[in-house]
Amino acid sequence: PFLTHRNAREIVTKRALEIDRLLDHIWENNGRADSDSALLAVGGYGRGELHPYSDVDIAIIVPMEPTGELAEKLQRLVTCLWELGLDIGHSVRTLEQAIDAAEQDITVMTNLLECRFLSGNERLFEQLTSAVRTHEFWPPQSFFSEKTAEQQQRYRRFDDALQQLEPNIKESPGGLRDIQTIAWVANRHFESGNLRGLLDHGFLHPDEYATLDAGEEFLWRVRCALHFLTGRHEDRLALEHQKSVAEALGYEGNGPNEAVELLMKDYYRTVREISCVNEMLLDLFEQAILRKNQTQNISPVNRRFQLRDKALDVIDEAVFERAPHAMLELFLILQQNPEVTQISAKTIRLLLANRHKIDSAVREDLRAQSLFMEIIRQPRRIGHELRRMHKYGVLSAYLPVFAKVEGLMQFDLFHIYTVDEHALFVLQYMRRFSFPQGDADKITLIPYVIERIPKLELLYIAGLYHDIAKGRGGDHSQLGAEEAAAFCKTHGLSNFDTHLVAWLVRNHLLMSTIAQRKDIYDPTVIAAFADEVGEQIYLDYLYLLTVADIRGTDPKLFNGWKESLLAELYSATRRFLSDKTSTTIDSNERSSDMRKQALESLAAMKFAQAPVESLWQTFDEDYFMRHRVAEIVWHSSNILNRETQDSPLVCVDNFDHREATAIFIYAEDSQNLFARTTAALDKLQLDIQDARISTTSNGYTLDTYMALDSNQLTPITDSLKIERIVTTVVQALTQEEMPTAPLTRAASRALRHFDTPVKVDFEYDEAHRYTIMGVNAVDRPGLLSMIGQIMRKFGIQLHDARIATIGERAEDYFCITRDPEQDADQRASTDIPLALQQQLRDAITTALQATE
């Protein structure tokens, strides 16, 4: 019935009534009706609320410690309930034990506050409730302090984020627990068992009650749908359930994920509203409970605001009606007075009631525009106050373009926050560039670059606007640049500043794209990127925006490897831009310089020049362009020192500047070498970040893989695991059978619920005379090995690979040519003809779709 009518309140209350009847019947038939014991409903069940698969929490109060026949009967009762398929949470205590437990444990106390008599000795129930509901027992002050501390701890578990990818309907900020916390405190202070009672006490306005009531109904509907669809007690709205829940609740959309996005938009709006009312009411409770008899210190701030203790308060309740721009001034005052820790409940209530008054006239008012720019320019608490402005709806009221991305989720694993939440996290990380808060904030280049930034507010505006056009269709970067330029012009920024901000928004993906998809040791790549950037100041801003964007998307994405890539790209581009006398990079000069430096290092290691140069004669020129001096020395010394020619040489090392583990393979070129190697590395649960494939003139391969531990995404430092890497890779290259990589470890639970189509594209690189094949698909174990086998099947030679995993997507790029050994008629041409491109596309698509 629920999936048809979607009436959650009816389901929840009726199920509680049906369980009441069932328990009463079992209690009577178990011989307990005339006894001195009492059967009570507690917790949510005590409130008369029971979701489809929620635990049935009961308390049995006995006159004495149960032994003999009494203990047997109670055991039979509980066993009977379990056999009926009920998830029973039960306690058996004497009256004294129950009172003692409630006195010691706030959770027991909370459950007993909501207990409801079901059957048995009603006198025991009355004695229990009269004991725990007196104000001397858990005084309201202590109860309030415990419950608010409990909520703060719960918020911290969820990073204080209202808008997470997979929220918990019950426990996440703004969830059902926030409503229950209000009810619990009200129950203890006013002896009001529900929210409606707060209306009579003047603590809740009718519109606020309507917000909580509608919010609870919505969350109940979602929770009921989760329970029915999963067939179990499930409160986490995981990605794998979101589509089916959206469908069950009647959401529809044109695109494959639009129904999910609409459901989640409603969810995020609901929890934000609940959280606002929760904050306001708890502050009112604090005044009434903790500060009831305290004298408040009131001091004026200006003609509109005053300090009431440490809370910012309006002097006149009509201030926002007369001067709507004062709603912006409020947050500026909070920034300028760090000792002010909160907004008074009365003022929050007025903000919520008057935010609609920030209309086009206010947005065009120079006072409002100046206030907003002052907020952006403040040296402290920018991210904090913008987040608070967002929570109360002031930010989206002032920036309607921001309102369009409120609660807008993207159904993937790359973006763990909604678009609006992501933008605020980006600003938060930008602020921490200047005020690092821990080791994660200590990024090597940041202190150097941040000192070069003349106007930090331009960086913040770019961060606020970089994804502002998501969800509209079209190029969100270009559309966002137009919105950013309009904001800058409206707010009086110069043409130079406006152009810079718009350029940053338009190109906010450029640096990460180059770092992850291109060979940043290729001079032509650096030259092209430098040409796009144009000036050092643009590079500085773009670097900071890129780092903040990656961290604000998912803090786990910004690991040491990505930091090193961006740092090397920044440094190489800075050097190029600083050389004003040259617009090109002399590849021969660079190669010669690399050889000279490597030769000096090898000489210091007692290697003679002749064998080194003899070895290098087999290397092509690109090798010296694509590897750093330290890597060339490492490769060369290990090749020259190897003891046997009969087996592949496999070496493992960590380079401090790379923040990834380098795995070097020197072996006779053979069929499926790339496929075999990647299968072995997958078996070892390594995440391949980069692959550099070279072939020597005497038929050997010089392959270097940069890898991370797939669990921690950190370099491999354990000596036993390094030994295992060497052994496993050597075995994979010498055994006859192909390793079976796809079965070595299970794909992520969430990956099964993404319909990311397989996309294979080709682009010819004239400068390097090879074809770049891009493969975009759902990431899965064994993907690289599978692609490697297909390339070999079609006579394709791999020269380089750029490996990137973005959430659930693998975005991998392979630099390929036709293998002259297998394509003797076409040795003069390295391009992949269209017919062969289509064969590769079809084969890769078929193979990857078959494994989903």
Summary of the structure (lengths in Angstrom):
residues: 852
radius of gyration: 32.7
end to end distance: 33.8
largest distance: 103.0
contacts: 2749
relative contact order: 0.05
helix: 56%
strand: 13%
